[in-house]
Amino acid sequence: MEKKKKGPLLLLSFNLFIIMVGIGLVIPILPFYVEEFGAGARTLGALIAVYSFMQFLFAPVWGKLSDKIGRKPLITAGLLGFAAAEFLFAFATDIWMLFTARMLAGIFGSALMPTAMAYVSDVTTSQERGKGMGILGASMGLGIVIGPGIGGWLAEYDLSYPFIFAGIAAIVAAIVSVLVLPESYSKEQREKDAQRKANEPSVNQWEQFKQTMLSPAGFLLFLVFLLSFGLANFQSIFGYYSWERYNYGPKDVGLIMLIIGLIGTFVQGYGVGKITKRFGDRNTVLGSLLLSAVGFVIMTLATNFVGVIVTTGLFFIGNSLLRPSVNSLLSKYAGSKQGYIMGLNNSFLSLGNVAGPLVAGMLFEWNIYFPYLFGGAVMLVGFLFTYRFAMKHKVQEAR
């Protein structure tokens, strides 16, 4: 990759890293932060869900807007808006301010991802694009792993410090973007592409969606929702669960999330390719669903710190194998509709991130074990449906 292209990509990676650190550092702190306002697990779940819901609503809006006004303004606006949301959260004095801050964080945070991916497409050839997306993905993964560790450490001094840290980092990233990041999508190119799209025949969106959901890709999108639901279910309530069950504070929860996050990153980076090559995507998906289900259940049996690491790590390994395997299968069934299917992929991912925290918060108030037992049941149902799907298509392909 050329040096003049690598610079902007590294800067974009830094921007995404900052956003994901800001998201990750919330995980170990939110239960304790919410408790200061006299709220409980249900409010916690709603706070996490509203962030993902705003992303679901606004990510397509930002993507279209970047086609009209360019990438750089959207990247800068996303970082500044995210910073404002973090500061509002840090200095909130009432629950409604927490919800407002989370909504703003979701709205402006969602501006960065689709715009950054579009930026990569602008500055890379089709041969280089996979490498460019991989750089962005790695920076995001690193941010979400490091975030809980930073958040847990800073919260030992003051619960508001992690949010102030994230806000300052986002402002620094925005300033650097304004001064250094070049625009990748010129006004002339935007006008040319707009004219081309205007001349293209219109497509019945509902009919296209209906056909997709009735195809094998539709079932895989259902799996995307399940895996997203499972991970959001686990992460959203883990801080509260650890506090109630083991009396762990933000630093302990942050350390656990850091360790299992590193395990998940290692598995995705080095294990997925070897495992899918040996067993195939379908078998890997089946095994991952079963491992995730087992991890959910035995999580409730852990009695000490090492046991928590082992059981949550088992769940994370299953989930880390599951996501890329499902995406690989989805890409194979997408055919010529890669862009459209991957857009739906993001939408179903966001819906799972909305439903998981809401259900987990509600179940936790009934019994602290219910969110994880329910998560295990959901993964087991996913395994049974996937087994049926795999057998059906194995027969069809054999004909």
ZALUM-535847 format. One record per residue (C-alpha): residue number from 0; residue in three letters; chain; x, z, y. Coordinates in steps of 0.25 Angstrom, whole numbers. Each point is the difference from the previous one (the first is absolute). Layout:
     n   res   chain      xx      zz      yy
   NUM   ALA       A       X       Z       Y
...
This chain:
     n   res   chain      xx      zz      yy
     0   MET       A       0       0       0
     1   GLU       A       6      -4      14
     2   LYS       A       5      11       9
     3   LYS       A      -9      -4      11
     4   LYS       A     -12       2      -9
     5   LYS       A       5      13      -7
     6   GLY       A       1       7      13
     7   PRO       A     -15      -1       4
     8   LEU       A      -4       3     -15
     9   LEU       A       9      13       0
    10   LEU       A      -7       4      13
    11   LEU       A     -14      -2      -6
    12   SER       A       4       8     -12
    13   PHE       A       4      11       9
    14   ASN       A     -13       0       7
    15   LEU       A      -8       0     -13
    16   PHE       A       9      11      -5
    17   ILE       A      -4       9      12
    18   ILE       A     -14      -3      -2
    19   MET       A       1       4     -15
    20   VAL       A       8      12       3
    21   GLY       A     -11       4      10
    22   ILE       A     -11      -2     -11
    23   GLY       A       9       7     -11
    24   LEU       A       3      13       8
    25   VAL       A     -15       3       2
    26   ILE       A      -2       2     -15
    27   PRO       A       7      14      -2
    28   ILE       A      -5       5      14
    29   LEU       A     -15      -4       1
    30   PRO       A      -6      11      -8
    31   PHE       A       7      11       8
    32   TYR       A      -3      -7      13
    33   VAL       A     -14      -2      -3
    34   GLU       A      -1      15      -5
    35   GLU       A       4       4      15
    36   PHE       A     -13      -6       5
    37   GLY       A      -8       7     -11
    38   ALA       A      -3     -12      -8
    39   GLY       A       1      -2     -15
    40   ALA       A       3     -11     -11
    41   ARG       A     -12      -8       4
    42   THR       A       5      -2      14
    43   LEU       A      14      -3      -5
    44   GLY       A      -5     -11      -9
    45   ALA       A      -9      -6      12
    46   LEU       A      13       0       9
    47   ILE       A       8      -8     -10
    48   ALA       A     -12      -9      -3
    49   VAL       A      -3      -3      14
    50   TYR       A      15      -5       2
    51   SER       A      -2     -10     -12
    52   PHE       A     -14      -4       5
    53   MET       A       6      -4      14
    54   GLN       A      11      -8      -7
    55   PHE       A     -11      -7      -9
    56   LEU       A      -8      -4      13
    57   PHE       A      11      -4       9
    58   ALA       A      12      -6      -8
    59   PRO       A      -8     -14       0
    60   VAL       A      -3       1      15
    61   TRP       A      15       3       3
    62   GLY       A       4     -12      -9
    63   LYS       A      -9     -10       7
    64   LEU       A       4       5      14
    65   SER       A      15      -1      -4
    66   ASP       A      -3     -15      -2
    67   LYS       A      -6      -1      14
    68   ILE       A      10       8       8
    69   GLY       A      12       1      -8
    70   ARG       A       7      10      -9
    71   LYS       A       9       8       9
    72   PRO       A     -12       5       9
    73   LEU       A      -7       5     -12
    74   ILE       A      12       7      -6
    75   THR       A       3       7      13
    76   ALA       A     -15       4       2
    77   GLY       A      -1       5     -14
    78   LEU       A      13       9       1
    79   LEU       A      -5       6      14
    80   GLY       A     -14       2      -5
    81   PHE       A       5       7     -12
    82   ALA       A       9       9       8
    83   ALA       A     -11       4       9
    84   ALA       A      -9       4     -12
    85   GLU       A      12       8      -6
    86   PHE       A       1       8      14
    87   LEU       A     -15       2       0
    88   PHE       A       0       6     -14
    89   ALA       A      12       9       4
    90   PHE       A      -7       6      12
    91   ALA       A     -15       0      -5
    92   THR       A      -8      12       3
    93   ASP       A     -13      -4      -8
    94   ILE       A      -4      -7     -12
    95   TRP       A      -6     -12       7
    96   MET       A      14      -2       6
    97   LEU       A       6      -1     -14
    98   PHE       A     -10     -10      -4
    99   THR       A       2      -8      13
   100   ALA       A      15       0      -3
   101   ARG       A      -1      -4     -14
   102   MET       A      -9     -12       4
   103   LEU       A      10      -5      11
   104   ALA       A      11       2     -10
   105   GLY       A      -7      -9     -10
   106   ILE       A      -4     -10      10
   107   PHE       A      14      -2       6
   108   GLY       A       7       2     -12
   109   SER       A      -7     -11      -7
   110   ALA       A       5     -10      11
   111   LEU       A      14       1      -5
   112   MET       A      -1      -4     -15
   113   PRO       A      -8     -14       1
   114   THR       A       8      -3      13
   115   ALA       A      13       3      -7
   116   MET       A      -3      -8     -12
   117   ALA       A      -4     -12       9
   118   TYR       A      13       2       7
   119   VAL       A       8      -1     -13
   120   SER       A      -8     -13      -3
   121   ASP       A       3      -6      14
   122   VAL       A      16       2      -2
   123   THR       A       2      -2     -14
   124   THR       A      -1     -13      -9
   125   SER       A      -9       1     -13
   126   GLN       A      13       2      -8
   127   GLU       A       4      12       9
   128   ARG       A     -14       6       1
   129   GLY       A       1       9     -12
   130   LYS       A      13       6       4
   131   GLY       A      -6       3      14
   132   MET       A     -12       6      -5
   133   GLY       A       8       8     -10
   134   ILE       A       8       6      12
   135   LEU       A     -12       4       7
   136   GLY       A      -6       6     -13
   137   ALA       A      13       8      -3
   138   SER       A       0       6      15
   139   MET       A     -15       4      -2
   140   GLY       A       3       6     -14
   141   LEU       A      12       8       6
   142   GLY       A      -9       5      12
   143   ILE       A     -11       5      -9
   144   VAL       A      10       7      -9
   145   ILE       A       8       7      11
   146   GLY       A     -12       3       9
   147   PRO       A      -5      12      -8
   148   GLY       A      14       6       0
   149   ILE       A       2      -1      15
   150   GLY       A     -14       5       2
   151   GLY       A       2      12      -9
   152   TRP       A      13       4       6
   153   LEU       A      -5      -1      15
   154   ALA       A     -13       7      -3
   155   GLU       A       8      12      -4
   156   TYR       A       3       2      15
   157   ASP       A     -13      -5       6
   158   LEU       A     -12      -7      -7
   159   SER       A       0     -10      13
   160   TYR       A      14      -4      -1
   161   PRO       A      -1     -11     -11
   162   PHE       A     -11      -7       9
   163   ILE       A       9       1      12
   164   PHE       A      12      -5      -8
   165   ALA       A      -9     -12      -5
   166   GLY       A      -5      -3      14
   167   ILE       A      14       0       7
   168   ALA       A       6      -9     -11
   169   ALA       A     -12     -10       2
   170   ILE       A       3      -1      15
   171   VAL       A      15      -2      -3
   172   ALA       A      -4     -11     -10
   173   ALA       A     -10      -6      11
   174   ILE       A      11       0      11
   175   VAL       A      10      -7     -10
   176   SER       A     -10     -10      -4
   177   VAL       A      -3      -4      15
   178   LEU       A      15      -1       3
   179   VAL       A       5      -7     -12
   180   LEU       A     -11      -6      -9
   181   PRO       A      -2     -15       3
   182   GLU       A     -14      -6      -1
   183   SER       A      -1      -8     -13
   184   TYR       A     -13      -7       3
   185   SER       A       2      -9      13
   186   LYS       A     -12      -3       9
   187   GLU       A       1     -15      -4
   188   GLN       A       0       3     -15
   189   ARG       A     -12       9       2
   190   GLU       A      -8     -11       7
   191   LYS       A       4     -10     -10
   192   ASP       A      -5       8     -12
   193   ALA       A     -13       4       8
   194   GLN       A      -3     -15       1
   195   ARG       A       3      -2     -14
   196   LYS       A      -9      11      -5
   197   ALA       A     -11      -5       9
   198   ASN       A       0     -13      -7
   199   GLU       A      -1       6     -14
   200   PRO       A     -13       0      -7
   201   SER       A      -7      14       0
   202   VAL       A      -1       8     -13
   203   ASN       A     -12       8      -5
   204   GLN       A       7      14       0
   205   TRP       A     -11       7      -8
   206   GLU       A       0     -11     -11
   207   GLN       A      15       1      -1
   208   PHE       A       0      15      -1
   209   LYS       A     -11      -1     -11
   210   GLN       A       8     -10      -8
   211   THR       A      13       9       1
   212   MET       A      -7      12      -5
   213   LEU       A      -6      -7     -12
   214   SER       A      13      -5      -4
   215   PRO       A      12       8      -7
   216   ALA       A       6       2      14
   217   GLY       A     -13       8       3
   218   PHE       A       3      10     -11
   219   LEU       A      14       1       4
   220   LEU       A      -5       4      14
   221   PHE       A      -8      11      -6
   222   LEU       A      13       5      -6
   223   VAL       A       7      -1      13
   224   PHE       A     -12       9       6
   225   LEU       A       2      10     -12
   226   LEU       A      15       2       1
   227   SER       A      -1       1      15
   228   PHE       A     -11      11      -2
   229   GLY       A       8       7     -10
   230   LEU       A      12       1       9
   231   ALA       A      -8       4      12
   232   ASN       A      -7      10      -8
   233   PHE       A      13       7      -4
   234   GLN       A       7      -1      13
   235   SER       A     -11       5       9
   236   ILE       A      -3      13      -7
   237   PHE       A      14       3      -6
   238   GLY       A       4       9      12
   239   TYR       A     -13       8      -1
   240   TYR       A       1       1     -15
   241   SER       A      15       4       0
   242   TRP       A      -4      11      11
   243   GLU       A     -12       5      -8
   244   ARG       A       7       0     -14
   245   TYR       A      14       3       3
   246   ASN       A       1       5      14
   247   TYR       A       9     -11       4
   248   GLY       A       2      -3      15
   249   PRO       A       3     -13       7
   250   LYS       A      15       0      -3
   251   ASP       A      -3       2     -15
   252   VAL       A     -11     -11       0
   253   GLY       A       9      -9       8
   254   LEU       A      12       2     -10
   255   ILE       A      -9      -3     -12
   256   MET       A      -6     -13       7
   257   LEU       A      15      -4       3
   258   ILE       A       4       1     -14
   259   ILE       A     -11      -7      -7
   260   GLY       A       0     -10      11
   261   LEU       A      15      -3      -3
   262   ILE       A      -4      -1     -15
   263   GLY       A     -11     -10       3
   264   THR       A       9      -8       9
   265   PHE       A      11      -1     -11
   266   VAL       A     -11      -4     -11
   267   GLN       A      -5     -11       9
   268   GLY       A      14      -5       4
   269   TYR       A       6       1     -14
   270   GLY       A     -10       2     -11
   271   VAL       A     -12      -9       3
   272   GLY       A       8     -13      -2
   273   LYS       A       6       4     -13
   274   ILE       A     -13       6      -6
   275   THR       A      -9     -12       4
   276   LYS       A      10      -9      -5
   277   ARG       A       0       7     -14
   278   PHE       A     -15       4      -1
   279   GLY       A      -7     -10       9
   280   ASP       A      -9       3      13
   281   ARG       A     -12       3      -8
   282   ASN       A       6      10      -9
   283   THR       A       8       6      11
   284   VAL       A     -14       2       8
   285   LEU       A      -6       6     -12
   286   GLY       A      11      10      -3
   287   SER       A       1       4      15
   288   LEU       A     -15       3       1
   289   LEU       A       1       9     -13
   290   LEU       A      13       7       6
   291   SER       A      -7       2      13
   292   ALA       A     -12       6      -7
   293   VAL       A       9       9      -8
   294   GLY       A       8       4      12
   295   PHE       A     -13       4       8
   296   VAL       A      -5       9     -11
   297   ILE       A      13       7      -4
   298   MET       A       3       2      15
   299   THR       A     -10      12      -1
   300   LEU       A       8       6     -11
   301   ALA       A      13       2       8
   302   THR       A       4      15       3
   303   ASN       A      13      -1       7
   304   PHE       A       8      -9      10
   305   VAL       A       7      -8     -11
   306   GLY       A     -14      -2      -7
   307   VAL       A      -6      -6      12
   308   ILE       A      12      -9       2
   309   VAL       A      -1      -5     -14
   310   THR       A     -15      -2      -1
   311   THR       A      -2      -6      14
   312   GLY       A      12      -9      -3
   313   LEU       A      -7      -5     -12
   314   PHE       A     -12      -4       8
   315   PHE       A       9      -7      10
   316   ILE       A       8      -8     -10
   317   GLY       A     -14      -5      -5
   318   ASN       A      -5      -3      13
   319   SER       A      14      -7       4
   320   LEU       A      -1      -9     -12
   321   LEU       A     -15      -3       2
   322   ARG       A       0      -6      15
   323   PRO       A      11     -11      -2
   324   SER       A      -6      -3     -14
   325   VAL       A     -14      -2       5
   326   ASN       A       5      -8      12
   327   SER       A       8      -9      -9
   328   LEU       A     -12      -3      -9
   329   LEU       A      -9      -2      13
   330   SER       A      10     -10       5
   331   LYS       A       0      -8     -13
   332   TYR       A     -15      -1       1
   333   ALA       A      -1      -3      15
   334   GLY       A       5     -14      -2
   335   SER       A       0      -8      13
   336   LYS       A      -8      12       7
   337   GLN       A      12       9       1
   338   GLY       A      -2       4      15
   339   TYR       A     -15       2      -2
   340   ILE       A       2       8     -12
   341   MET       A      11       9       6
   342   GLY       A      -9       2      12
   343   LEU       A     -11       6     -10
   344   ASN       A      11       8      -7
   345   ASN       A       3       7      13
   346   SER       A     -15       2       3
   347   PHE       A      -2       7     -14
   348   LEU       A      13       8       2
   349   SER       A      -6       5      13
   350   LEU       A     -14       3      -6
   351   GLY       A       7       8     -11
   352   ASN       A       8       8      10
   353   VAL       A     -13       3       7
   354   ALA       A      -8       4     -12
   355   GLY       A      11       9      -7
   356   PRO       A       2      10      11
   357   LEU       A     -15       2       2
   358   VAL       A      -3       2     -14
   359   ALA       A      12       9      -2
   360   GLY       A      -3       9      12
   361   MET       A     -15       1      -5
   362   LEU       A       4       4     -15
   363   PHE       A      11       9       5
   364   GLU       A     -10       9       7
   365   TRP       A      -7       1     -14
   366   ASN       A      12       3      -8
   367   ILE       A      15      -2       3
   368   TYR       A       2      -8     -13
   369   PHE       A     -12      -9       1
   370   PRO       A       7     -11       9
   371   TYR       A      11      -2     -11
   372   LEU       A      -9       1     -12
   373   PHE       A      -9     -10       7
   374   GLY       A      12      -9       3
   375   GLY       A       4       0     -14
   376   ALA       A     -14      -4      -5
   377   VAL       A       0     -11      10
   378   MET       A      14      -5      -5
   379   LEU       A      -5       1     -14
   380   VAL       A     -13      -9       3
   381   GLY       A      10     -10       6
   382   PHE       A       8       0     -12
   383   LEU       A     -12      -3      -9
   384   PHE       A      -6     -11       9
   385   THR       A      14      -6       1
   386   TYR       A       2       0     -15
   387   ARG       A     -13      -7      -2
   388   PHE       A       4     -10      11
   389   ALA       A      14      -2      -7
   390   MET       A      -7      -3     -13
   391   LYS       A     -10      -9       6
   392   HIS       A      10      -9       7
   393   LYS       A      10       1     -12
   394   VAL       A     -11      -7      -9
   395   GLN       A      -3     -10      11
   396   GLU       A      15      -4       2
   397   ALA       A       1      -1     -15
   398   ARG       A     -11     -11      -1
